[in-house]
């Protein structure tokens, strides 16, 4: 049955079943377990080398697929209102440009012949909506910085974005947006306490701290907090001295 195993592992399900059925039909008078490569070699209606080459050219093994995926170039997704001029700077970026119809987007990448650059539209079965683009950008793009002010005393933050409070804040309540499955979801904030009082900070009660010692903000300090899988780490810095 080694041959059958090879067939099932190498070909897609439908073709493997068809090919296996042909072989078993030819040797219906023999127990399946007795079918050997020698039987195939002696089969008058045996598969030709051309048949085997056709299957080999049409399908990849799992190892071949993994190798191909590893070699795929990485592209940074960027949503734009209009395509920038194609250049070396736009290489290795995937641009999502609006179609002008129904809030949908088309996808472009930059290609070059070594001398000039041009945008090429990526052929997709459908266009993406803005919500779908937001999801792609949040998964694949570099970490974004979302700025907040002292007026933003509460916020529901997305994963994999740094929420930066640019002004000292006395009270801050943080909630986490839903995670995206299949990737690391890191929730990050940075804030500064007023010079005369500590910030009252509230995070989801599911968050755990190192050694179960939660953060205790101090007046004038700036803090960064990172939470992954509800496990939090933080660091604090005292205001820089003017001396």
C-alpha positions in Angstrom: 0.0 0.0 0.0 3.1 2.3 -0.1 2.0 3.4 -3.6 -1.5 4.3 -2.4 0.0 6.3 0.5 2.2 8.2 -2.0 -0.7 9.0 -4.2 -2.9 10.3 -1.3 -0.1 12.4 0.1 1.0 13.9 -3.3 -2.2 14.5 -5.2 -5.3 16.5 -4.3 -8.2 14.4 -3.0 -10.3 14.0 -6.1 -7.4 13.1 -8.4 -5.9 10.7 -5.8 -9.2 8.9 -5.5 -9.5 8.6 -9.2 -6.0 7.4 -9.8 -6.2 4.9 -6.9 -9.5 3.6 -8.2 -8.0 2.9 -11.6 -5.1 0.9 -10.1 -7.4 -1.1 -7.8 -9.8 -1.8 -10.6 -7.0 -3.2 -12.8 -5.9 -5.5 -9.9 -9.4 -6.3 -8.6 -8.5 -10.0 -8.7 -5.6 -9.5 -6.3 -5.8 -8.4 -2.6 -5.0 -4.7 -2.4 -2.2 -5.4 0.1 -0.4 -7.6 -2.6 -0.2 -4.7 -5.2 3.5 -3.8 -5.6 5.5 -1.6 -7.8 6.4 -4.7 -9.8 2.7 -5.1 -10.5 2.6 -1.6 -11.9 5.6 -2.2 -14.0 4.0 -5.3 -15.5 0.6 -3.7 -16.0 -0.3 -3.7 -19.8 -2.4 -0.5 -19.3 0.1 1.0 -16.8 0.6 4.7 -16.2 3.1 6.0 -18.7 6.0 8.3 -17.7 4.0 11.1 -19.4 1.1 10.4 -17.0 3.4 10.7 -14.0 5.0 13.9 -15.4 1.6 15.4 -15.9 0.6 14.8 -12.3 4.0 16.0 -11.1 3.7 19.2 -13.1 0.1 19.9 -11.9 0.5 19.5 -8.2 2.8 20.5 -5.4 3.8 18.4 -2.3 3.4 20.0 1.1 7.2 20.5 1.3 7.2 22.3 -2.1 4.3 24.6 -1.0 6.1 25.5 2.3 9.3 26.3 0.3 7.3 28.6 -2.1 5.6 30.4 0.8 8.9 31.0 2.5 10.2 32.7 -0.6 7.3 35.1 -1.1 8.4 38.8 -0.8 6.8 40.7 2.1 4.7 43.7 1.3 3.6 46.5 3.7 -0.1 47.3 3.2 -0.8 51.1 2.8 -4.2 52.7 2.3 -4.0 55.8 0.2 -6.5 58.3 -1.3 -4.5 58.3 -4.6 -1.6 56.2 -5.8 1.8 57.9 -5.3 4.2 58.1 -8.3 5.8 54.7 -8.7 9.5 54.8 -7.6 12.0 52.8 -5.6 10.3 54.1 -2.5 7.0 52.5 -3.4 8.6 49.0 -3.9 7.5 46.3 -1.5 4.3 48.1 -0.6 0.8 47.0 -1.3 -1.4 50.1 -2.0 -5.1 50.0 -1.4 -6.6 52.8 -3.6 -10.3 53.7 -3.6 -12.3 52.8 -6.7 -14.6 55.7 -6.3 -17.6 53.3 -6.1 -19.3 52.1 -3.0 -16.3 52.6 -0.6 -14.3 49.8 -2.2 -10.6 49.6 -2.9 -8.3 48.1 -5.6 -4.9 46.8 -4.8 -1.6 47.8 -6.5 2.1 46.9 -6.2 5.1 48.5 -7.8 7.3 46.6 -10.3 10.5 47.5 -12.0 12.6 46.4 -15.0 15.7 47.9 -13.3 15.3 51.2 -15.0 11.8 52.4 -14.6 8.9 51.8 -12.2 5.2 51.3 -12.6 2.2 50.3 -10.6 0.5 47.0 -11.4 -3.0 46.2 -10.3 -3.3 43.0 -8.4 -6.1 40.9 -9.9 -8.5 39.9 -7.2 -11.8 38.1 -7.4 -13.4 41.0 -5.6 -12.6 44.4 -4.2 -12.1 45.1 -0.5 -14.3 47.3 1.7 -12.8 49.9 4.1 -13.5 47.6 7.1 -11.6 44.8 5.4 -8.7 47.1 4.6 -8.5 48.2 8.2 -8.2 44.6 9.3 -5.4 43.9 6.8 -3.6 47.0 7.8 -3.9 46.2 11.5 -2.5 42.7 10.9 0.4 43.4 8.6 1.5 47.0 8.9 4.1 48.5 11.2 3.0 49.6 14.6 0.8 52.7 14.4 0.8 55.6 16.9 -2.6 56.9 18.0 -2.3 60.2 19.9 -4.6 61.2 22.7 -5.0 64.3 24.8 -6.0 65.0 28.5 -9.6 65.2 27.3 -9.5 61.5 26.4 -10.0 60.1 29.9 -11.3 56.8 28.6 -10.5 54.7 25.5 -11.1 51.3 24.0 -7.8 50.5 22.4 -7.0 48.3 19.4 -4.2 45.7 19.6 -0.9 46.4 17.9 -1.2 50.2 18.1 0.6 52.5 20.6 -1.8 54.8 22.3 0.1 57.9 23.3 -1.3 60.5 25.7 0.5 63.7 24.7 -0.6 65.7 27.8 -0.5 64.7 31.6 -3.7 63.0 32.5 -5.2 62.6 36.0 -7.7 59.8 35.3 -7.5 57.1 32.6 -9.8 54.1 32.0 -8.7 51.6 29.4 -10.7 48.8 27.7 -9.4 46.4 25.1 -11.0 45.9 21.7 -11.6 42.4 20.4 -8.5 40.4 19.5 -7.7 39.3 15.9 -7.3 35.5 15.8 -4.1 33.9 14.6 -1.7 36.8 15.5 -0.1 38.3 18.6 -2.4 41.0 20.1 -0.4 43.5 22.0 -2.2 46.4 23.8 0.1 49.4 24.4 -0.3 52.7 26.1 1.9 55.6 27.2 0.8 58.3 29.5 2.3 60.9 31.9 1.0 61.7 35.4 0.4 65.4 36.4 3.4 66.9 38.2 1.4 67.2 41.4 -0.7 64.0 41.4 -0.6 60.3 40.3 -2.8 59.2 37.5 -5.8 57.0 38.5 -5.5 54.2 36.0 -8.1 51.5 35.3 -7.5 48.5 33.1 -9.6 45.4 32.5 -9.7 43.2 35.6 -8.4 40.2 33.6 -5.0 41.9 33.4 -2.2 40.3 35.6 1.0 42.0 36.6 4.5 40.6 37.2 4.6 39.0 40.7 1.0 40.2 41.0 2.3 43.7 41.8 0.1 46.1 39.8 1.4 49.5 38.6 1.2 52.3 41.2 1.7 55.5 39.2 3.6 58.4 40.8 3.2 62.1 40.2 5.4 63.4 37.3 6.3 60.0 36.0 5.8 58.8 32.4 4.7 55.2 32.0 4.6 52.6 29.2 2.4 49.5 29.6 2.3 46.5 27.3 -0.3 43.7 27.6 -0.2 40.4 25.8 -2.5 37.5 26.7 -3.7 39.6 29.7 -0.1 39.6 31.0 1.2 43.1 31.7 4.6 44.6 31.9 5.4 48.3 32.5 8.2 50.8 33.0 8.2 54.3 34.5 10.5 57.3 34.0 10.8 60.3 36.3 10.5 63.7 34.6 13.9 64.8 33.1 15.8 67.2 35.3 16.5 70.7 33.9 19.8 70.8 35.8 
